[in-house]
Amino acid sequence: MARLVKSTFLSALKNLKSQVRRSSFSASYTVHKDYLQLVSAAGKKIEVDFLWLRDHCRCSQCYNAATSQRSLPFLSISENIRPLSCDISSDFTNLIISWPDGHTSRYALNWLCGLLEPNLRFKKLNKLFDLRKLWEDGKNPTLPRIDYVDLVEKKEEASLKEAVLSLLEYGIASINKVPSTVEATQLVVERIAPPQQTFFGGMWEFGTKIHNEVANHKDTAYTSDALDPHNDSTYFTESTGLQVFHCLERSKNCRGGATRLVDGMAAAEYLAQDDPNAFKILSEVAIESEYKEPGKHHVGRQPVIVLDPITQRVMQIRFNLYDRSAMCTLDSPKAFREYYLALRKLSNLMLSGRFEMQVELNKGNVIIIDNWRVLHGRTAFTGQRHMTGCYVARSEWLSRARLLGLI
């Protein structure tokens, strides 16, 4: 074991000098005027501002580990803060810094490197995106078969993990042998996250004349007309995260009503390669979506293709040709025409059937879709259907994914 070279403590700010400490088992560091440079065991350089280091102290005085919330007042940290001394622990696992206010911070080197080393940092930031398995052009994804008894009655974590992973990978999960009741459907949903309350309610029912009259909503979903594939609630400030469907009953004379599901992210990725300018327009220009009914008036304003602000990868699809408001976010005929041509290109991809699968919603089968990725629609139908379902907030189901160690 190589012996560590003893660090020289910083006795005063005016005498601040560069220091180096190395270990063949961990990292080395060099202290500069405004920042600390770490070199990880893998040889990657990490430069960390002293303000960042003081702000990220994880001791019990500065940080509540139970809630992952900071306790140290941000403005209490001097913008000119410098360490009095730096050291590496004798077991080579921690960076130890003493501050002018008498506080000492210990930083796990693996934690620092995991957050800030470029390769590890990008891996962490991209984990959600890297899990995706885009639907192949003209080929339906193979979904895992998840049983109600295992998921709900036996509460098997393996079944829950399989369902959530299917949503992360394919944007869709299918639960089989579910009792044909609203209550059983809700139990399926609650294994993942609580139903989201909106003006449609929590668990909702639609599809038969009596339920439509009771609901008293004017939304086109409450008809028997064909619906082109779309994302729901684009008129909300934050679109709902998951959408759940379960057909509780279907009359003998019911014909049609096949559910159309489209991988909107696969279509967007194709557009990015085929027509980068159209993709750029649709990811940069925000448009408004709108919905009104008595006592309600919702307006959302975002691009149709929403990119993650850090990775610049597709984070959300907000494609709904029905709910578009009067366009006023562009300022010239040329800009409007360019936008319309780009939207037509994406629309042709979304509605072409190339990234689409059709499923029959039957008694006992609950379909859950990622509304930020998968578009849904249906063919027209005759006869009566009694449907139930709900929304789930995106933050809630992604919380479950984190608790399961999937992201």
C-alpha positions in Angstrom: 0.0 0.0 0.0 1.5 3.3 -1.0 1.7 5.8 1.8 -0.2 9.0 1.4 1.7 12.2 1.1 0.9 14.4 4.1 -1.2 17.5 3.2 -0.2 20.9 4.3 -3.0 22.6 6.1 -4.1 26.0 4.8 -3.3 28.4 7.7 -4.8 31.5 6.2 -6.6 32.6 3.0 -3.8 34.9 1.9 -1.3 31.9 2.1 -3.6 29.6 0.1 -1.5 27.2 -1.9 -2.2 24.3 -4.1 -2.1 20.9 -2.3 -2.1 17.4 -3.6 -2.9 14.2 -1.8 -3.0 10.8 -3.5 -4.1 7.2 -2.8 -3.8 4.2 -5.1 -7.1 3.1 -3.6 -9.3 6.3 -4.0 -8.9 9.8 -5.4 -6.3 12.5 -5.3 -7.1 16.2 -4.9 -5.6 19.6 -5.6 -6.8 22.7 -3.8 -7.0 25.8 -6.0 -8.1 29.4 -5.2 -11.9 28.9 -5.8 -12.3 25.2 -6.2 -11.1 21.7 -5.4 -9.9 19.4 -8.2 -10.4 15.7 -7.6 -9.0 12.9 -9.7 -11.0 9.8 -9.3 -9.6 6.3 -9.0 -10.5 5.9 -12.7 -8.4 8.9 -13.5 -11.3 11.3 -14.3 -10.8 14.9 -13.2 -13.6 16.6 -11.3 -13.5 20.3 -10.4 -15.8 21.3 -7.5 -16.5 24.9 -6.4 -16.1 25.5 -2.6 -19.7 26.9 -2.5 -21.0 23.7 -3.9 -19.0 21.7 -1.3 -20.3 23.7 1.6 -23.8 23.6 0.3 -23.6 19.8 -0.1 -22.4 18.9 3.4 -24.3 15.8 4.4 -23.9 15.8 8.2 -26.9 15.8 10.4 -26.6 19.5 11.1 -26.7 20.5 7.5 -28.9 17.8 5.9 -32.0 15.8 6.8 -31.2 12.4 5.4 -34.7 11.1 6.2 -36.3 13.5 3.8 -33.3 14.4 1.6 -33.8 18.1 2.5 -31.1 20.7 3.3 -31.1 22.2 6.8 -28.2 24.7 6.3 -29.6 28.1 5.3 -28.3 28.8 1.8 -27.6 32.5 2.3 -25.5 31.7 5.4 -22.7 30.4 3.2 -20.3 33.2 2.2 -19.8 33.5 -1.5 -16.0 33.8 -0.8 -15.9 30.7 1.4 -12.6 28.8 1.4 -11.5 25.7 3.4 -9.1 26.0 6.3 -7.9 22.5 5.6 -8.5 19.4 3.5 -7.6 15.8 4.1 -8.5 12.3 3.0 -9.6 9.8 5.7 -7.2 7.1 6.8 -9.4 4.5 5.2 -9.3 6.4 1.9 -13.1 6.7 1.6 -13.8 10.3 2.6 -12.7 13.8 1.8 -12.6 15.9 5.0 -12.9 19.6 4.9 -12.6 22.1 7.8 -14.4 25.4 7.2 -13.7 28.9 8.7 -16.9 28.8 10.8 -15.5 25.8 12.7 -17.7 23.2 10.9 -16.1 20.0 9.5 -17.7 18.2 6.5 -17.0 14.7 5.4 -17.8 13.7 1.8 -17.8 10.1 0.6 -15.5 10.0 -2.4 -17.7 7.4 -4.2 -20.6 9.7 -3.7 -18.7 12.7 -5.0 -17.4 10.8 -8.0 -20.8 9.3 -8.7 -22.4 12.8 -8.8 -19.7 14.7 -10.7 -17.5 12.3 -12.7 -18.7 13.0 -16.3 -19.3 9.4 -17.3 -21.1 8.5 -14.1 -23.1 11.7 -14.0 -24.4 11.3 -17.6 -25.2 7.7 -16.8 -27.3 8.8 -13.9 -29.0 11.6 -15.8 -29.8 9.3 -18.7 -31.0 6.2 -16.8 -34.7 6.9 -17.4 -34.1 7.4 -21.1 -31.8 4.5 -21.5 -34.4 2.1 -20.2 -36.7 2.8 -23.1 -37.3 0.2 -25.8 -38.9 2.0 -28.7 -41.5 0.1 -30.6 -40.0 -1.1 -33.9 -41.5 0.1 -37.1 -44.4 -2.3 -37.9 -43.6 -4.7 -35.0 -45.5 -4.8 -31.7 -43.6 -5.0 -28.4 -43.8 -8.2 -26.4 -45.3 -7.3 -23.1 -44.9 -9.4 -19.9 -48.0 -11.2 -18.6 -48.8 -10.0 -15.1 -51.5 -11.7 -13.1 -53.9 -9.9 -10.8 -53.6 -12.5 -8.0 -49.8 -12.2 -7.9 -49.9 -8.4 -8.1 -52.8 -7.5 -5.8 -53.8 -10.5 -3.7 -50.3 -11.9 -3.0 -48.7 -8.5 -3.3 -45.6 -9.9 -4.9 -42.9 -7.3 -5.3 -41.7 -9.2 -8.4 -45.0 -8.6 -10.1 -45.1 -5.0 -9.2 -41.6 -4.5 -10.4 -42.4 -6.2 -13.6 -45.4 -3.9 -14.2 -43.5 -0.7 -13.5 -40.5 -1.9 -15.6 -42.8 -2.6 -18.5 -44.1 1.0 -18.2 -40.5 2.3 -18.2 -39.4 0.2 -21.1 -42.4 0.1 -23.4 -44.8 2.7 -22.0 -47.5 0.1 -21.4 -48.3 -2.6 -18.9 -51.0 -5.2 -19.1 -52.6 -6.9 -16.1 -54.7 -10.1 -16.6 -57.5 -11.9 -14.8 -58.7 -8.7 -13.0 -62.3 -8.9 -11.6 -64.7 -6.8 -13.6 -65.3 -4.2 -11.0 -64.2 -0.6 -10.4 -62.9 -1.6 -7.0 -60.6 -4.4 -8.4 -59.3 -2.0 -11.0 -58.5 0.6 -8.3 -56.6 -2.0 -6.3 -54.4 -2.7 -9.4 -53.7 1.0 -9.8 -53.0 1.5 -6.1 -50.2 -1.1 -6.2 -48.4 1.5 -8.3 -49.7 4.8 -7.1 -53.0 6.5 -6.0 -55.4 7.6 -8.7 -55.1 11.2 -9.6 -58.0 13.5 -8.8 -59.0 15.7 -11.8 -62.4 17.3 -12.7 -63.2 13.8 -14.2 -63.0 12.4 -10.7 -60.6 9.8 -9.3 -61.8 6.4 -10.7 -64.1 7.3 -13.5 -66.7 5.3 -15.6 -67.9 6.0 -19.1 -69.1 4.2 -22.2 -72.7 3.5 -21.5 -75.5 6.1 -21.9 -76.4 6.2 -18.2 -72.8 6.7 -17.0 -72.2 9.4 -19.6 -75.3 11.2 -18.5 -74.2 11.0 -14.8 -70.6 12.2 -15.7 -72.0 15.1 -17.8 -68.8 15.7 -19.6 -68.6 16.9 -23.2 -65.3 15.3 -23.9 -65.2 13.3 -27.2 -64.1 10.2 -25.2 -67.7 10.1 -23.9 -69.1 9.2 -27.4 -68.9 6.1 -29.6 -67.1 8.0 -32.4 -63.7 7.0 -33.7 -60.8 8.8 -32.0 -57.4 9.4 -33.6 -54.5 8.6 -31.4 -53.6 11.4 -29.0 -52.1 12.2 -25.6 -54.6 13.2 -22.9 -54.7 16.4 -20.8 -52.4 18.5 -22.9 -54.5 21.4 -21.6 -53.3 20.7 -18.1 -50.2 22.6 -16.8 -48.7 19.1 -16.3 -50.3 16.4 -18.3 -51.4 13.3 -16.4 -48.7 10.6 -16.1 -50.5 7.3 -16.6 -53.8 6.4 -18.0 -55.7 3.2 -17.0 -58.4 1.4 -19.0 -60.6 -1.6 -18.1 -63.6 -2.7 -20.0 -66.1 -4.0 -17.4 -68.8 -5.0 -19.8 -69.4 -5.2 -23.5 -72.9 -5.7 -25.0 -73.4 -8.7 -27.3 -74.2 -6.4 -30.2 -71.1 -4.2 -29.6 -68.9 -4.0 -32.7 -65.7 -2.2 -33.2 -64.0 -0.1 -30.5 -60.5 -1.5 -30.9 -58.0 0.5 -28.9 -55.2 2.1 -30.9 -51.8 2.6 -29.1 -48.9 4.5 -30.7 -45.4 4.9 -29.4 -45.1 8.7 -29.8 -41.4 8.7 -28.8 -40.6 6.2 -31.5 -42.3 8.5 -34.1 -40.5 11.6 -32.7 -37.1 9.8 -32.8 -37.8 8.8 -36.4 -38.7 12.5 -37.3 -35.5 13.7 -35.7 -33.5 11.6 -38.1 -35.8 12.1 -41.2 -36.4 15.9 -40.8 -34.2 17.5 -38.1 -35.7 21.0 -38.9 -39.3 19.8 -38.3 -38.2 18.1 -35.1 -36.5 21.3 -34.0 -39.6 23.4 -34.6 -41.9 21.1 -32.8 -39.5 20.9 -29.8 -38.9 24.6 -29.5 -42.3 26.3 -30.4 -44.9 26.1 -27.6 -48.5 26.0 -28.6 -51.6 26.2 -26.4 -54.1 23.5 -25.8 -57.5 24.2 -24.3 -60.6 22.6 -22.8 -63.8 24.1 -21.6 -67.0 22.9 -19.9 -69.3 24.5 -17.4 -67.2 25.5 -14.4 -63.9 24.6 -16.1 -61.4 26.3 -18.4 -58.0 24.7 -18.7 -55.1 25.9 -20.8 -51.7 24.4 -21.2 -48.8 25.9 -23.2 -45.8 23.7 -24.2 -44.2 22.3 -27.3 -45.6 19.1 -28.8 -42.2 17.5 -28.3 -40.7 18.3 -24.9 -37.0 17.8 -24.4 -35.3 17.2 -21.1 -33.5 20.5 -20.2 -30.2 18.7 -19.3 -29.9 15.7 -21.7 -31.9 17.2 -24.5 -33.5 13.8 -25.1 -37.3 13.5 -25.7 -39.0 13.7 -22.3 -42.6 14.0 -23.3 -45.0 13.9 -26.2 -48.0 16.3 -26.0 -49.7 15.4 -29.3 -53.4 16.1 -29.4 -54.9 17.5 -32.6 -58.3 17.9 -31.0 -57.4 20.1 -28.1 -55.3 22.7 -29.8 -56.3 26.2 -29.0 -56.4 29.1 -31.5 -52.7 29.5 -32.4 -51.2 32.8 -31.3 -47.7 31.9 -30.2 -46.1 32.6 -33.5 -45.8 36.0 -35.1 -45.6 35.7 -38.9 -47.3 33.8 -41.8 -44.0 32.2 -42.6 -43.6 30.9 -39.0 -47.1 29.6 -39.0 -46.6 27.8 -42.3 -43.3 26.2 -41.2 -45.0 25.1 -38.0 -48.0 23.6 -39.8 -45.7 21.7 -42.2 -43.7 20.3 -39.3 -46.9 19.3 -37.4 -48.2 17.6 -40.6 -45.0 15.5 -40.8 -45.3 14.3 -37.3 -49.1 13.7 -37.6 -48.5 11.6 -40.7 -46.1 9.4 -38.6 -48.4 9.2 -35.6 -51.4 8.2 -37.6 -49.7 6.0 -40.2 -49.9 2.8 -38.2 -46.1 2.4 -38.4 -45.6 2.6 -34.6 -49.1 1.4 -33.6 -50.6 -1.6 -32.0 -54.2 -2.4 -31.6 -55.7 -4.2 -28.7 -59.2 -5.3 -27.7 -60.2 -4.1 -24.3 -61.9 -7.1 -22.7 -63.2 -8.0 -19.3 -60.4 -8.9 -17.0 -57.6 -7.1 -18.8 -56.4 -3.8 -17.4 -54.2 -1.7 -19.7 -51.9 1.0 -18.2 -50.2 3.4 -20.6 -47.6 6.2 -20.1 -49.5 9.3 -21.2 -46.2 11.1 -21.6 -45.1 8.7 -24.3 -48.0 6.5 -25.7 -50.9 7.9 -27.7 -54.2 6.2 -27.4 -57.3 6.2 -29.7 -60.0 3.9 -30.8 -62.0 2.8 -33.8 -65.7 3.7 -33.9 -68.1 1.3 -32.3 -71.8 0.4 -32.1 -73.6 -1.1 -29.1 -72.6 -0.4 -25.5 -69.4 -0.6 -23.5 -69.0 0.1 -19.8 -65.5 1.3 -19.1 -63.6 2.3 -16.0 -60.2 3.8 -15.5 -58.3 6.7 -14.0 -55.2 8.9 -14.3 -52.1 8.6 -12.2 -49.7 11.6 -11.7 -46.3 11.1 -13.3 -44.4 12.2 -10.1 -46.3 9.4 -8.2 -45.5 6.5 -10.4 -41.9 7.5 -10.9 -41.6 7.7 -7.2 -42.7 4.0 -7.1 -40.1 3.2 -9.8 -37.3 4.8 -7.6 -38.4 2.9 -4.5 -38.2 -0.3 -6.6 -34.6 0.6 -7.6 -35.5 0.8 -11.3 -34.4 4.4 -11.8 
